[in-house]
Amino acid sequence: MGPNFKRLSLNITTENLSLLLKLFTKVLPGFKELVLDISASHGRQSAEADAWSLAAKDLGIFLKYYSSTLTFLSMSSDVIQDLELLFDDLPFFPNLKELELLAVFNSKTFSKRASFTKFIAMHSSTLEVFTVKGRPRTATVHSSGTAYAVWLAQAPTGIEPVCSFSQLVLPKLQTLTIGIENHIPYLIRFYPNLSSITPNLKKLTFSESSIKHTRLGKILESLALYDEQNALQELSYICDSVCHATFDMLSNKLPRLKSLTIMYTCKPTGDVDNWNTWPDFCAMMQTRHYPTWPVRYLRLLRASGCGEGHPCESDMKIVAACISPHVVIDTTWKCTCTCTVNS
């Protein structure tokens, strides 16, 4: 491997991580991106705890060699051990622009939260993209508890140490992806702080759980403004259903939006939240026109068993016709399912 090697992706168990990292120490002068998928070794619990502790320390040693060049760090873990150990020994990365953590957050893995929050705060002057989800990339029987939701939503107190996302200020952050799961009561407390946490946010993605129409409206109202308008340019979220009221609300609250992705269960015969009777979706959308709305990318997905969602071209054509002939509809399938969704 020569000087052009930039990205290292490892899918590995804790006991093997230390061994493999030593192979790459000091030999990657152009190294910028690290993607880790860490799995439990399925040994004795005490042995797994020792392997996790050693892996965390060796990861810190490894990354110190590349602290000045690293720009992207992604870590996914299904290990039920203290996540704080991963961040205790990590160095400062002066050029870190993108951070991703996908893990099981519960009372055992995420009880203190201070080291992770401090690590984010250390990079507030450079971080442009941040993703956090309460589940790893690989399937797991474990699930995140309220510790994750509390970390997201805990109100700022101004008292050290900083230990919640709501205490952070990330002025360079432009892209935020959050897996909210089913902790809606905490989400209600979380979103009012978004404008102060991310004053320059351009792209927002909510995954893992459905957001109701009215609640989404309140979230969008809480975002930062630019020239008295919501500055968001890209939005992606999951909901139970869409209807004409969905696009009325989005076009009104997001006048600068350029890209829209929605995954939904169905087009309702009822109100977006209350399921009262509404006329046919197609007929109602034909009465809608959003000529000043700058959306030029549209992706509408029906929820599917694979979890990726299936693009619905007919729905996209109906909505795009209300906006502009220049809207690009994305019909790309990102799963291996063989069925076709036409309506």
CORRABEL-V334381 format. One line per field, one symbol per residue. ss: DSSP state (H for helix, E for strand, L for the rest). phi: phi as a letter, one per 30 degrees, with the letter a starting at -180 (. if undefined). burial: # if it has 16 or more other ideal C-beta (glycine too) atoms within 10 Angstrom, else .. A space follows every 10 residues. Layout:
ss=???
phi=???
burial=???
//
This chain:
ss=LLLLLLEEEE EEEHHHHHHH HHHHLLLLLL LLEEEEEEEL LLLLHHHHHH HHHHHHHHHH HHHHLLLLLL LEEEEEELLL LLLHHHHHLL LLLLLLLEEE EEELLLLLLL LLLHHHHHHH HHLLLLLLEE EEELLLLLLL LLLLLHHHHH HHHLLLLLLL LLLLHHHLLL LLLLEEEEEL LLLHHHHHHH HHHHHHHLLL LLEEEEELLL LLHHHHHHHH HLLLEELLEE LLLEEEEEEE EELHHHHHHH HHHLLLLLEE EEEEEEELLE LLLLLLELLL HHHHHLLLLL LLLLLLEEEE EELLLLLLLE ELHHHHHHHH HHHLLLLEEL LLLLLLLLLL LLL
phi=.cdddbbbcb cadddcdddd dddcdicbdc dbbbbccccd dicddddddd dddddddddd dddddcddcd cbbbbbbcdc bddeddcecd ddcdcdcbbb bbadcbddcb dciddddddd decddbdcbb bbbdaddddb ddbdcdeddd ddceddcicd ddbbddddbb dcdcbbbbdc hcceeddedd ddcddddbdb dcbbbcbibd cdedddeddd ddddcbhibe ddcbbbacbd abaededddd dddbdcdcbb bbcbdaddcb eecciddbde edddddccbb dcdddbbbbc bdebddidic dcddddddde ddcadcdccc cdccbcdcdb cca
burial=.......#.. .####.##.. #..#...#.. ##.####### #......##. ##..##.### .##.##..## ########## #######..# ..#..##### ######..## ..#.###### ###..##### #######..# .#.##.#### ####...... .#######.# ..######## #.#..##..# #.###.###. ########## #.#.###.## ..##.....# ########## #######.## #.##..#### ####..##.. .#.....#.. #..##..#.# ..###..### ###.....## ##..##.### .##...#.#. ..#....... #..
//
